[in-house]
């Protein structure tokens, strides 16, 4: 007689909705006295962290915040921001962490588009939050974070200060899971490198799995000491806001990325892990000798974004960092692939090894589908390391969709895959390597030029700190590559010198026709704002 499997069902004993908010009460239960958060001289234990989050939830509930309501936060990496990652979703509310480098018009747009009911903000940003709030049609509750570590200008915008606000809350407020793990937990707007930012909606299930993916994919050990060089507004800190707590680790807060502060904090607190964009890696690697410190323990650094230059990777290693390159995007809730190193790489020459380390790598353990495919048919391209396709992703860590934009959601989910817009190749080992964004490919005289490939050549020049390549209109060729280069402090370089340098690195048709020197604009997540550079390149004669 065949087994009747249909009688076996999930029930209260063997099912609970997945959510990363479960990590905090567990950590407080196991290690109530362990230091969970460090901020300057402030030390917050796990018992206190749990209490603060419950007080925040209770105080918000008293103001009418409930399931589905949006609580926006524009904060540096301070304790209040960590509180919000637990205290807001435990209500069934949705946390909208806003990029701290946006202008007032964009902030106002996000607050209105997302329907924020509450806005928690640091007075450091008063210059933009004040005008943004003035633009809103409907007034919202504004809560100020008046951080003692900040002594600069900026008036308070709200009716109450954060610590006074949570003091009104119940420290024993009930901690409950969402009714449905597919409910929204966070709203993160794209960095706005082109046009209006889109509201990316995260779900409890996805953030739980992404947080566990971080632990498995790095891997993250028990009780890590994590330094917040990565903005917590960026994909909720790539979900490390939850991963570190899951491992009962210590969050070391950091208001701003400054090598003069970062190196001493690593030594003082025994930091074991930190993350950031390639610009952060470059800042650390190029820090003057007077700011550097030596440390006698492994410091793991995950870098994600555009491929880090080989020389920057090697420079970081020489400082004592163990670098892991990852790839992800806002729509993927954080990292999705990592360049898992092979043992055989350790015997290779430095330059060759660094080139391999700069690949985007293989999928996280929690990512179900991950291919380089034809963007129209979604069929995989050959694994020959040469055929270019689009990176396509499937699985639990993909967003729910774009808020109030069904058309963009449908386009992005075409064919049952999440279309990243990143063009790449892959090989027989399944390692992917990004060649460009769709919109960044330069077509010159019918030939495709990868802006990333040209940028890699520019980064090999010893004077380069930052580099970006965009298309520039050309009467003969249609468009040609135009470079923007930010030189290292005290370094020099000329247009002729850089063009000649590229001739030795690239095929002739890929060589630059124009080089502009000066500061390069970046988003709050460290991404270069190429759309601004494209505008500038088009205006050049």
C-alpha positions, -999 to +999 in steps of 0.1 A: +000+000+000+014+034-010+021+060+017-005+088+020+018+119+022-011+143+017-022+139+053+010+154+065+008+192+068+025+222+083+011+234+116+020+254+147+046+228+157+066+227+125+061+261+108+067+298+116+070+326+091+107+334+083+118+368+095+152+382+105+136+400+135+138+367+153+176+371+156+175+398+183+154+381+210+175+350+205+208+369+210+194+387+240+183+354+255+217+337+250+241+367+256+222+394+275+254+410+288+274+408+256+281+441+239+258+444+209+265+480+198+295+503+202+291+540+195+319+562+207+320+557+245+285+542+245+281+504+250+248+487+245+243+451+256+221+427+238+195+429+266+195+467+262+194+464+224+163+442+226+147+466+251+154+496+229+138+480+199+108+470+219+105+506+233+107+519+197+079+496+186+057+505+215+063+542+211+055+540+174+023+520+181+011+546+205+014+571+176-008+549+155+019+531+134+008+496+125+009+469+098+019+482+064+027+518+076+061+532+064+086+546+089+114+565+071+148+570+086+176+592+073+205+585+096+242+578+097+253+544+111+242+551+147+224+529+173+190+544+164+193+530+129+200+495+142+170+498+166+148+506+136+158+474+118+140+455+145+115+479+162+098+489+130+092+455+114+081+439+146+050+461+143+044+448+108+055+483+096+079+489+068+113+505+073+124+530+046+161+538+051+169+568+030+202+576+013+219+604+033+234+621+003+202+629-016+190+664-023+158+678-007+136+673-038+144+636-040+140+631-003+105+648-005+097+626-035+106+594-015+087+604+016+056+611-005+059+582-029+065+557-001+038+573+021+059+577+052+040+582+084+070+588+105+105+603+097+135+597+120+164+620+110+197+631+123+201+669+126+233+667+106+210+665+075+188+695+085+200+714+054+182+690+031+156+675+054+142+709+064+134+719+028+122+684+020+097+684+048+085+718+038+076+704+003+053+677+017+016+682+013+007+663+045+027+668+077+042+637+093+057+628+127+094+638+127+117+624+153+152+639+158+184+620+166+206+644+184+238+624+185+263+636+211+291+626+187+279+651+162+289+687+171+284+703+137+256+726+124+220+716+119+187+724+137+163+698+150+133+694+127+109+673+148+087+675+178+107+651+200+143+637+203+147+600+196+159+589+231+130+608+247+107+592+222+117+556+230+117+563+267+079+566+263+077+530+250+071+498+269+104+477+274+083+446+275+063+453+243+052+419+227+076+406+201+056+390+172+063+376+138+045+387+106+013+369+097+028+361+064+065+359+056+058+375+022+048+407+039+070+438+032+097+445+057+117+473+040+114+498+013+147+508-004+150+533-032+175+527-059+204+551-058+190+572-086+219+571-110+193+576-138+161+595-133+137+591-103+147+564-079+124+533-078+110+519-046+123+484-041+101+463-017+118+436+005+099+408+022+105+391+056+113+357+040+138+372+016+157+393+042+159+362+065+174+341+037+197+369+025+210+373+061+217+336+063+233+337+029+258+363+042+267+340+071+272+310+048+288+329+019+315+349+036+314+329+060+305+350+091+317+333+124+302+334+158+306+367+176+321+388+148+331+424+154+316+443+125+326+478+116+298+498+098+318+513+069+289+504+047+259+527+049+230+510+067+206+527+042+222+506+014+201+474+011+197+476+049+235+473+052+234+444+027+213+426+053+243+425+077+221+446+101+205+412+107+234+388+099+257+402+126+229+400+152+221+364+142+257+355+151+255+375+183+282+398+171+292+434+179+281+463+157+307+491+158+289+523+146+306+548+123+291+581+113+313+587+083+340+568+063+373+582+073+405+561+073+419+582+102+390+569+123+386+534+107+422+521+114+422+531+151+387+515+155+399+482+140+428+481+165+408+493+195+378+469+191+394+440+173+372+445+143+370+413+122+347+422+094+337+453+073+321+459+039+320+487+014+320+498-022+353+499-042+357+536-033+360+526+004+387+500-005+405+527-025+404+552+004+419+526+028+445+515+003+456+551-005+455+564+031+486+582+042+511+564+064+502+586+093+466+573+093+474+536+090+476+512+119+489+476+120+467+448+134+477+413+144+444+396+136+426+388+103+403+416+091+379+404+064+367+430+039+338+424+015+338+447-015+309+449-040+302+471-069+323+477-100+353+453-103+380+466-079+413+473-097+440+447-092+464+471-077+439+483-051+432+446-041+469+440-037+474+472-017+446+463+007+461+428+012+494+444+021+476+465+048+463+432+063+428+430+048+415+397+034+394+409+005+364+391-009+347+405-040+309+402-041+281+412-065+245+422-058+221+451-062+192+468-044+167+445-061+185+414-048+185+426-011+223+426-010+251+403-022+241+375-046+275+362-057+310+360-042+343+353-058+351+322-038+389+319-041+404+286-052+434+272-034+454+271-066+451+309-070+475+314-040+505+302-062+498+326-090+516+359-096+500+387-078+486+405-108+471+373-122+456+363-088+441+398-083+425+397-117+407+364-107+398+379-074+380+408-091+355+385-108+320+386-095+321+348-089+295+322-082+260+323-066+253+325-029+242+292-013+207+307-009+203+318-046+183+293-066+188+305-101+218+324-115+228+325-151+243+347-178+217+346-205+201+361-235+180+390-222+151+383-245+149+344-245+164+340-210+184+310-224+220+307-210+248+319-233+278+296-238+302+292-209+332+303-230+343+334-211+337+355-242+300+355-251+282+384-234+248+381-218+228+396-190+230+383-154+196+368-146+186+358-111+158+337-095+149+329-060+139+339-025+163+368-022+148+387-051+126+417-042+088+416-042+088+443-069+088+481-074+063+501-054+035+516-075+053+506-107+037+474-121+052+481-156+088+483-144+083+452-122+069+432-151+098+443-174+124+434-147+108+400-141+104+392-178+106+354-185+105+345-149+139+359-141+151+390-124+169+410-151+198+428-135+208+450-164+244+439-160+262+424-189+287+396-182+304+365-194+309+332-176+331+302-180+330+264-175+336+269-137+304+290-135+323+321-124+307+353-139+326+384-148+308+417-154+317+435-186+293+465-183+259+478-176+235+476-207+234+514-208+272+518-204+283+499-235+299+523-260+293+515-296+320+532-317+321+526-354+300+495-350+323+480-324+312+474-288+335+489-262+332+479-225+335+509-203+346+486-175+375+472-195+388+508-202+383+517-165+404+487-155+432+500-177+429+535-162+431+521-127+464+504-135+480+539-139+498+547-107+482+582-104+446+571-106+424+573-075+390+570-093+381+565-129+349+564-150+344+560-187+312+571-206+303+576-242+309+610-260+292+619-293+315+617-323+306+628-359+327+601-375+324+571-351+290+578-336+304+578-301+339+573-285+350+566-249+356+597-227+374+592-194+370+611-161+399+606-138+403+617-102+440+617-093+455+606-060+465+634-037+498+649-048+498+628-081+499+643-116+488+632-150+480+646-185+455+637-211+483+627-236+500+606-209+468+587-201+459+582-238+493+568-244+490+546-213+458+531-227+474+524-260+496+499-242+467+483-225+438+481-250+429+474-286+433+505-308+396+511-313+390+511-275+416+538-267+403+571-252+398+602-272+392+625-243+403+626-206+389+650-180+406+654-146+389+664-114+366+651-086+342+623-097+306+624-083+294+594-064+262+583-048+258+577-010+266+540-017+299+548-034+286+543-070+299+567-096+271+588-110+277+582-146+246+600-157+261+633-146+293+624-164+274+616-196+258+650-195+292+666-191+307+645-219+279+655-243+286+692-237+323+689-246+334+702-279 
